[in-house]
């Protein structure tokens, strides 16, 4: 797969990840979970994370060194009253912002690759 095709694919998956977390954060009835099988990147790259842009950015597998685990833990505690819901909202926002930065970085990289040479 060419670099441009890979970037386009990762941007598309990243946008799906953002939408997934946005649904979980905003819809109390959402049945999606922060588990790997609901994450478009995890579904695509598997537990090895080989080729995953998050792994490339952070240098770690399994989304270590990202806001993911705080958000996942908060998701399980969100039903524990107002404090749990507030912690969930904060953690989900951190994960959303992180994923949005990943997508923006991929988009910037794609623009550089698509830029005609010599100009």
N, C-alpha and C positions, 0 to 999 in steps of 0.2 A: 504494500500500500504506500502511495506517495505521502510525503510530509503534508502536503496541502489536504489530501483526502483524510488523513489521520486527524489533523487539526479540526476539520469540519465535522468529523464524526464525534470527536471529544467535545466540541462546542455544543452539538446537538444533545449529547448525553448529559452535559453539564446543565443545560437549560431544563432538561427533564428532572435532574436532581433538585434544582432550585424550585421547580414547580411542586415536586413531591414534598419538600420541606415546607413550602408556603401553605400547601393544603393542610398538612399536619398542624401547623401553627395556628391557622385561622379557622379551621373547621372542627369544632368539638366532636362532631359525629364521624369524622374521617376514620376509616378502618385501616389505613396504612400505618406502618410501624417504622421505627428507625433501624430495623434489622437489615442486614446486608441484602437479603433477598428482595427487599423493596427499593434498593438503591440502584439506579441505572448503571453507575460505574461498576458497582460490585457484580451486578448481573453480567456485564460485558467482560470484565477482566478477571473475575473469580478471586479466590482467596489468596492467590499468589500476587495479585495486584500488578502483574507484569504488563507494562504499557499504560498503566493508569496515570493520568495527569496529576492526581493528588499525590501519588507516590513520588512522581518525578519532582514535584514542587517541594514536598516535605522531607523526602529521603527516607521515609519509613513505610512499612506495609500496614495493612489493616486500619488505615486512617489514624494511626498513632500521631501524636503531636498536632492534632487538629481539634476543633471544638466538638467533634462528633461524640466522643464518649460522655462528656458533660451533658450534651443534649439528650443522648440516649438514656442516661440515668434519670434526668429530669422528666423525660417522657413517661417513664414508669411511675414517677412520683406525682404526676400532674393532678391526679385525682385526690390528693391529700389536702384539700381545702385551698383557700386563697393563696397561701404561701407557696404551695406546690405549683399552683397554676402560674404564679408570678415567676418562679424559678424556671419553669418550663418555657415561658414566653422569652425570657432573657436568654436562655441557652439555645433555643431554636433560632432566635435572631442572630446570635453569634455564628451558628452553623450556616445560616442563610447568607450572611455577609461573607463568610469564608468562601462558600461555593460561588457566590457572585464574583468575588475577586479571581477565583480560578478561571471562570468563564471569560471575564474581561482580559485577563492575561493571555488566554488562548486566542481571543479575538485579535488582540494587538499583534501577537506572533503571526497569525494568519495574514493580517494586513501587510506585515513586513515581507512575508513569503510571496504574496501576490503582487507586491509592488514591482512594476517593470524595472529591470536593471538598466543602469545607465542614466537614470533621471534623478 
